[in-house]
């Protein structure tokens, strides 16, 4: 019987990721998507096979906007603890949020084009004050 060894709850969230190995000799850079996220790390579907033990730096496009307008990146470094078939699990050694220089698609797109951006805000259980705003691409309806 299979016993789950992971101590942190994992959430199946798919976000865009850029990654690069920190090793100088065989450096891999690429893009991918998170498969799931926890407080200690995440699993990533990647362009390359990254070996167990490799140190990797990742930048994840975070779905929440700072102050409702500024895009965020979750930048993390860590060690690959599991790997197979162009996916790997990264255990954080360090992580932080960074702002981007781009304006949010909500402000910049203005709903024009084939896709428009929509937002959703959330409030905590103890307050009606919005705590986060997430952005989503919504396909335009054909008429």
C-alpha positions as CSV (number, residue, x, y, z in Angstrom):
1,X,0.0,0.0,0.0
2,X,1.2,3.5,-0.8
3,X,2.0,5.9,2.1
4,X,2.0,9.6,1.5
5,X,5.3,11.0,2.7
6,X,4.6,14.7,2.0
7,X,3.7,16.6,5.1
8,X,2.3,19.8,3.5
9,X,-1.1,19.9,1.7
10,X,-0.7,20.3,-2.1
11,X,-3.1,22.4,-4.2
12,X,-3.6,21.6,-7.9
13,X,-2.9,25.0,-9.3
14,X,-1.5,25.5,-12.8
15,X,0.6,28.7,-13.3
16,X,3.3,29.7,-15.9
17,X,6.9,29.1,-14.7
18,X,10.3,30.1,-16.0
19,X,13.2,28.0,-14.5
20,X,16.9,27.7,-14.7
21,X,19.4,25.4,-13.0
22,X,22.0,27.1,-10.9
23,X,24.9,24.8,-11.9
24,X,27.3,26.4,-14.3
25,X,28.4,23.3,-16.2
26,X,25.1,21.9,-17.5
27,X,22.7,24.8,-17.3
28,X,19.1,24.2,-18.3
29,X,16.7,27.1,-18.8
30,X,13.1,26.7,-19.9
31,X,9.4,27.3,-19.3
32,X,6.8,25.1,-17.8
33,X,3.6,25.0,-15.6
34,X,3.1,24.2,-12.0
35,X,1.2,21.0,-11.4
36,X,0.6,21.6,-7.7
37,X,1.8,24.0,-5.0
38,X,2.3,23.6,-1.2
39,X,3.9,25.8,1.5
40,X,7.2,23.9,1.0
41,X,7.5,23.7,-2.7
42,X,5.8,22.7,-6.0
43,X,5.7,20.2,-8.8
44,X,6.5,21.5,-12.3
45,X,5.9,20.1,-15.8
46,X,9.1,21.2,-17.6
47,X,10.8,21.3,-21.1
48,X,13.8,19.4,-19.8
49,X,14.6,16.5,-17.5
50,X,16.1,18.0,-14.4
51,X,18.0,15.6,-12.2
52,X,17.2,15.0,-8.5
53,X,19.5,17.1,-6.3
54,X,19.9,19.9,-8.8
55,X,19.6,23.5,-7.5
56,X,16.9,25.4,-9.5
57,X,15.6,29.0,-9.5
58,X,12.1,29.5,-10.7
59,X,9.8,32.5,-11.4
60,X,6.1,31.8,-11.2
61,X,3.5,34.2,-12.6
62,X,1.4,34.8,-9.5
63,X,-2.4,35.1,-10.2
64,X,-3.0,37.8,-7.5
65,X,-2.4,41.5,-8.2
66,X,-0.7,43.8,-5.7
67,X,-3.0,46.8,-4.9
68,X,-5.3,45.5,-7.7
69,X,-3.0,46.6,-10.5
70,X,0.6,45.3,-10.1
71,X,1.6,41.9,-11.4
72,X,3.6,39.7,-9.1
73,X,6.2,36.9,-9.5
74,X,6.9,34.3,-6.9
75,X,10.7,33.8,-7.2
76,X,12.0,30.7,-5.4
77,X,15.2,28.7,-5.2
78,X,15.5,25.1,-4.0
79,X,16.5,21.6,-4.6
80,X,14.8,19.0,-6.9
81,X,13.6,16.2,-4.6
82,X,11.7,14.1,-7.2
83,X,12.0,13.9,-11.0
84,X,10.5,11.9,-13.9
85,X,9.4,12.3,-17.5
86,X,10.0,16.1,-17.9
87,X,8.6,17.0,-14.5
88,X,10.2,17.7,-11.2
89,X,9.3,18.5,-7.6
90,X,11.1,21.5,-6.0
91,X,11.6,21.9,-2.3
92,X,12.0,25.6,-1.4
93,X,15.2,26.8,0.3
94,X,14.2,30.5,-0.3
95,X,11.2,32.3,-1.8
96,X,9.9,35.8,-2.2
97,X,7.4,37.9,-4.1
98,X,8.7,40.4,-6.6
99,X,6.8,43.0,-8.6
100,X,7.0,43.2,-12.4
101,X,7.4,46.2,-14.6
102,X,4.4,45.3,-16.7
103,X,1.0,46.8,-16.1
104,X,-1.8,44.3,-15.3
105,X,-3.7,43.0,-18.3
106,X,-6.8,44.3,-16.6
107,X,-5.6,47.9,-17.0
108,X,-3.6,47.5,-20.2
109,X,-6.0,45.4,-22.3
110,X,-9.2,47.2,-21.6
111,X,-11.1,44.2,-22.7
112,X,-10.0,44.5,-26.4
113,X,-8.9,41.7,-28.7
114,X,-9.7,38.0,-28.7
115,X,-9.4,37.6,-24.9
116,X,-10.2,40.0,-22.2
117,X,-9.0,40.0,-18.6
118,X,-11.4,39.5,-15.8
119,X,-10.6,39.9,-12.1
120,X,-12.0,38.4,-8.9
121,X,-11.4,39.8,-5.4
122,X,-11.5,37.9,-2.2
123,X,-12.1,38.9,1.4
124,X,-11.0,37.2,4.5
125,X,-13.6,35.4,6.8
126,X,-13.2,38.1,9.5
127,X,-13.3,41.2,7.3
128,X,-15.1,42.6,4.3
129,X,-11.9,44.2,3.1
130,X,-10.6,42.7,-0.1
131,X,-7.3,40.8,0.5
132,X,-6.3,39.8,-3.0
133,X,-7.3,40.2,-6.6
134,X,-6.7,37.5,-9.2
135,X,-6.6,37.9,-12.9
136,X,-8.0,35.5,-15.5
137,X,-8.1,35.5,-19.3
138,X,-11.7,35.1,-20.5
139,X,-12.2,34.2,-24.2
140,X,-14.3,36.7,-26.1
141,X,-17.7,35.4,-27.2
142,X,-18.3,35.2,-30.9
143,X,-21.5,36.9,-32.0
